[in-house]
């Protein structure tokens, strides 16, 4: 029984520590991009989360776990809550393969808040076809991933 508990803990920890940082250079223009890549199999989170620094601009890319129901929508702006501050975000939604992919470009104000953030939560409108027209898909960034984002921001 102890062994099962230990294995469960290890699998859980590994699941939330699977982010990685990579730095690449574009040979064409010698530009640099630094990326934090995180993948998880948990319905509460996007399946893939990418935080990317390209020159001095910051982007967020993700893949929603499923598009069987509750499609992401641009009927309202998405929001990001960093600690107690809330910002509106323009979201681009890409509907291909079996998933819905989405992205944001972060302002300098948002990046400055992330540098000292303790929590980051996203809220995105989803289109519902029943009695409620719009509901919300909400997810938080796990602490180890947020720590990696701070490393990406600090890297040259």
Buried (B, 14 or more C-beta within 10 A) or exposed (E): EEEEEEEEEEEEEEEBEBBEBEEEEEEEEEEBBBBBBBBBEEEEBBBBBBBBBBEEEBBBBBBBBEBEEBBBBBEEEBBBBBEEEEBEBEBEBEEEEEBBBBBBBBEEEBBEBBEEBEEBBBBBBBBBEEEEEEBBBEBBBBEEBBEBBBEBBEEE
